């Protein structure tokens, strides 16, 4: 286990307390949150997701984020402060790549786990499935983000983060993490397609979420909430006939896909 993984795992252990023990704070409702520019599907697109906003009630499923003065809230803050020391490390550099879900290092992680180069040209059926699922992440995750309106950890703090500071960060809420939702949902779906690659795929999904804490743009509990909501979303997707059809097409495509050469595989 790398030092950054140990650091995050340690905070996760401290944070294992019930949400009920965390006093709930009032959460002003927002009608629209400016999009996280790094969590954007390939454009232009005519695709849509499989789900509607009413298919899963993320607000009720997750409940509120930890109160700042709770045990879990303090652990979240300490994790942010201590992971700033990773600036300049190889894991920090990989977190920068993981920030771009589609063109950066995130998609590469799954390609490496499968041994197949995933892409719109190379694996169009898989690409379509992942693309539509990423759109569902926004549909399912945004209502909870807007409702709980948790401020991101770096707002009001000038310590380094691994991506440029931009205005949307002030208004796009922290809880749950959209990147963690994408990372975990892709890992679950691809593992169903290729069970023999489960270890690598699930490790990839975990790493994509962990990168958000290392970057300093999310708290660990944001990432946990993203994974929880992703698991619920993927379970719900299995009741959708269109998803099932696309999943079958992706399975058939990967079964025939050639092994990739020259992949640039993350080591962190």
N, C-alpha and C positions, 0 to 999 in steps of 0.2 A: 504494500500500500504506500502511495506517495505521501510526502509530508503534508501536502495540501489536502489530500483525502482524509488523512488522520485528523487534521485540524477541523475540517467540516464535520467529520463523524463525531468528534468529541463534543462539538456544540450541539449536534443532533441528539446525542445521548442526554445532555443536560436539559434539552428542550422537550423531553418526553414527559409531559405533564398534560393533564386533561384540559381541553379548551374551556371546560366549565369552570376551571379554577382561575381562568383569566378574566378579570372583570371586563365586561363589554363597555365600549365607549360609544357615544353617538356617532353615526356615520352619515354625513350629509350626502344625499343622493345627487348624482350627476347624470344628465341626459345623454351626453356624448363626450367621449374621451378621445383626444387626438391620438392617432395611431402611432405605435412604436414603429418607426421607419425601418428598423432592422428585422422586424417580423412581418414581412410582406411577401405574398406569393409572387411567382413570376408574372410579369405583365407584358403585354396585355393578356387577359384571360376571359374566356366565355364560360368557364366552369363555375359551378356553385357547390357549396357543401351539401352534405346529405341531410343535415338536421336543421330544425328551426329553433328559435330561442326558447320556445316553450317545451321542448322535448326533455330538457334537464333543468331543474332549478338549482343552479350552482350556489346561489346565495344560501338556500336552506341546507343544501348538502354540506357545505364547508363551514358555515357559521362564521363569526367574526374572526379577524386576525388577533393575535395576542395583544393585550394592553401593554403599552410601553413599560409600565412599572411592574409588570408581572414577571415571574421567574423566566418564562419563555420569551417574553419581550426583551428582557435584559440580556438573555443569551443571544438573541438575534442581533442586538446592537453590538455586543462584544465580538460576535463573529465578523460583522462588518469591519470593526476597527482593527482586528488582528489580521484579517486577510489583506489589508492594505500593504502589509509587509511583503506580499508576494509580487509586488510590482517589479518588473524586469526579469522575473523567473520564467522558465520554459512553460510552466502551467499558465502563467499570466498571458504569454504570447498565444497559447492555444485558446484561451478564453476569448481573446480578441478575434480569432478566426471563427470560433463557435458563435459569435454574435450574429453573424450573417447566416441564417438558417439554410438558405438555398445556395448561395455562391461561395460561402466561406467554408469552414471546417466541419460544420455540423453534418451535412449530407455525406461528406467524406467518411465520417466515422462508421456509418451504416454500410457504405460500399466496402470498407475494409473488413468489417465483420462478416459480410456475405461473400467477399472475394469476387464481387461483381460490380462493375462501374455503373452506378445509378445515374440516370440523366434523362432529360426529355427526349433525346435522340436515341440513346442506347436502350433504355427500358421504358418506353412510353406508357405501358399499362401500369407499372409501378409508380411512375411519375404522376400519373393522373390520380391514382389512389392516395398518394401522399399529399398531393396538391389539394384535393377536395377535403381531406382530413384536416389540413392546416387551416382551411377556410372555416371548418367547423369549430376549431379552437377559438377563433375570434367570436363566432356566434355564441358559443357556450360560455366562454370565459369572460367576455366583456360585461354582461350584466352584473356579475359578482364584483368585478373590478370597479365599475361605476358606483355600485351601491356602497361598498365598504370604503372606497376612496382612501386607501392607505398611502401615505407619503413614502416615496422611495428613500432608501437609506442615505443617499449622498446629498439630498436636498438640505441646504443649510450647513453643509460640511464640505470643506475644501480639500480633503485628502484625495489622493489619486484614484481614479476609476479607469477601467481599461478601454473605454470608448469615449468619444467626444461628448462633452456636456451640451445638450440641446434643449430648446424650450419645451418640447413635448414631454420631457421627463418631469416637469413640474405638475403636469395635469394628467398624464397617463399613470394610473394607479399601480401600486406594487403587488397587490394581492388579488388573485393568484398570479403566478408567473406564467405568461403565455409561452415563453421559450421552453420552460419545463413541461408544459402541457404538450407542446409539439414533440419534444424529445421523447417523452414517455409514451405517447400514443403511437408514434412511429415505431418505437422499439417493440411494443406489444403486437402491433399489426404485422411487422416484418418477422417477428418470432413465430407467429402463427403460420406464416407462409413458409418459413425455413426453420423448423424447430432445432435442427442440429447446430444452428448458429446462435442459439439463445444466449449463451454466456456473453459473447461479444456484442450482440445487439442490445441486450439489457444494460451492459456496461456503457455502451455508447449513449443510450437514453439517459442514464444517470449522469454521465459526464456533461452532456449538454445542459442539464439543469444546474449542476454544480458550478458550471462556468459563470452562471449569473451571479452567484454569491461572490465568486472570486473577482468578477468584474466590479462588484460593488453597486450593482443596479437593482438587486433584490436581496431580501433577507432569506435565511434558510427556511423559515416557515412559509414564505411565499412559494418556494420551490416545492415543499411538501404538499401544499394545497394544490399546486398545478398538477402534480402527479396523481393526487387523489381524484381530481376532476377529470383528468385524462382517462383514468381507468374506468370511471363511470361512463364517460363519453364513448369509449371503445365498446364497452358492454352494450350500450344502447345502440350503437351503430350496427350490431349484429342482427338487429330486428328490422333493418332496412334492406329491402330487396335490391336497390341500386348498389348499395355498398357490397352486398354479397356477390353481385355480378362482377363488380370491379375487382373484388378480392380474388375471385376465381380466375379472372383474366390475368391478374398479377402473378398468381401461383403458377399458371401455365407458362407465363413469360419467363419467370425466374428459373423454372425447371430446365429451360433450354438455353439460358443465357450463358455465354462463354465466360470462362475465368478471366479476370482482368489482369493486365500487366501494368507495372509502373505506377501503382496507386501510391499517393503520398499519405501514409497512414499516421495518425497522431500517436504519440507515445505518452501523452499526459492525460 
